Amino acid sequence: MSAIRAAGPGDRDAVVALWRACGLTRPWNDPDADFDLALASAGSTVLICGDPVTASIMTGFDGHRGWVYYVAVDPAQRRSGLGRALMQAAETWLAARGAPKIQLMVRSDNAEAMKFYAALGLEAQSVAVLGRRLDGR
């Protein structure tokens, strides 16, 4: 397994292509802007593995909780330990910044992802996620 490192601006195209290949993007979100914003803030990062990029995770600390987004492993590389290693790297990054808890959102119909996260010790939380678009989309 390749070393996990922080992504740089030059990694954006490869990372966004991976997110698309893994079905993580949605028409109402701009993954290029998400990547750029994560790198522009001291409270967030994108961690990657491989050359070319075969796995990625976006993580950030909002001052209260650590959050994880865009966990992606090239479909040909799944079940190789990359996802587990990235989650551990994100937890380490967040803990170093004082995050007391890690959270993520999983689409309710993604049973495979739910099993993966359960195997890592993450548990469903008894909260409802509410939202509203602010960008007019």
Salt bridges, closest charged atoms under 4 A:
ASP11 OD1 - ARG5 NH2 3.00
ASP32 OD1 - ARG12 NE 3.64
ASP36 OD2 - ARG12 NH1 2.56
GLU112 OE2 - ARG79 NH2 3.95
ASP135 OD2 - ARG133 NH2 2.57
ASP135 OD2 - ARG137 NE 3.36
